[in-house]
Amino acid sequence: MSSQIIPVDPFDYIVFGGTGDLAERKLLPALYHRQAAGQFSEPTRIIGASRSEKSQEEYQAFAMAALKEHIKPKEFDQAEADKFVQRLDYVALDAKSDKGWDILVEKLKGSEERVRAFYMAVGPSLFGDISENIRQHGLITDKTRVVVEKPLGRDLASARELNDTIAKVFKEEQVFRIDHYLGKETVQNLMALRFANVLYEPLWNSAHIDHVQINVSESVGLEGRAGYYDNAGALRDMVQNHLVQLMCLVAMEPPASMDAENVRDEKLKVLRSLKRIDAGNTDKLTVRGQYKAGASDGGPVSGYLDELGKPSNIETYVAIKAEISNWRWNGVPFYLRTGKRMPNRVSEIVINFKAVPHSIFGAADQVVHANQLVIRLQPDEAVQQWIMIKDPGPGGMRLRHVPLDMSFAENFDVRHPDAYERLLLDVIRNNQTLFMRGDEVEAAWEWIDPILTAWEQTGQLAQTYTAGTSGPSQAIGLIERDGRTWYDND
Ligand code: BG6
């Protein structure tokens, strides 16, 4: 099975925050892979921009080091990397003043016909100044796009403000808001599974589905991001964007086409149908957790507060029972959970179908398990359909619960691109299907905001859990109270 590479038009990517962590770990390696796959047309340039003074050669050396560190050795090719850094340029400029912008203007002169993408790999407080400088320096062409990434606000008010700031300079169709989960291979497979097969859609509703679980567990802890994380917490960092987006893709109505507006309209309807969680029900519908010292990644690890160095009630784990008030999903809970310092890194969507209405198999040991569809996003992308079969061999009619297992690595011999590879080139292709529209981001905050307020009002505490375990015991209570259990991926 081979993958198909469709070259994109020549482009200039201008990366603000070009020497930062995101550029180093994700953006430069992703662009390298796309070049190696033969997807670039010439002349294509990548221009790093940031405050620090650097020559073009120094930036190329920085990029080469980034590639060597962040690309798997078997995927790294020195000649390819040499070719890649040759297309890099650098400008030292200041987001908040005029300094350096004329140099960028000079570098972009004559390339007005190319796609021009500005990537804001900087904190959101700089989006406004950078956008304004882009406008004032006449850098917006017909083919200009701008890419922004979370945190897209820390509540509804700040998200609106950010959208307004960007809208002063760019039209909505020029704005690409990244949620890198939407670029993951299996997330798109979810759409293929639902809308390219006749099997599932007739069952995809409250008549046949008992509940849905979305689990994004990470084994890592703070990873040196204490400053950011303690102002965010798992609800803002993971749920408001990644988990909510996954929930939308599971729950949305079939869009008329894969066209960006059609898909985003359907996701928006889901967001607007989410049942409000507030001070009246937050203790029943949400659990916050915070890890204490334990063992993870094969050794002892410190607790959150030790890493942070001060007291905090910020959650590193959250479990939520969400409900969607519409015809399709009435009475079907969506249990969301995500946490740091879990036993392992796994992201899964589990569709739990209803049990058969009546078992003809009689004996008490012949439990007929309900069907489950498991869509595993990572680490090993797979789709598993759990069904009941007769246990093979003699011994009478005994039943067994087994998965029809579609592991992508085993079945397809293709390299799985990182989410950023797909998304960065979708910007060049001008395809917004996998990006969030401004109103979607705001609608997600509209659901999250009352939860944050409720936690504050009620003083809901983050319950401790030992690092390397599956979260606080209260999270087990959250689902078991409803007579259900968390899907166990072991
Ligand atoms: C980021 C969060 O958006 O997603 C991080 O800020 C988290 O805290 C990361 O670790 C998880 O992404 P992935 O692709 O590794 O699952």
Residues whose N, C-alpha, C, O or C-beta is under 5 A from the ligand:
A	BS01	BG6	D237
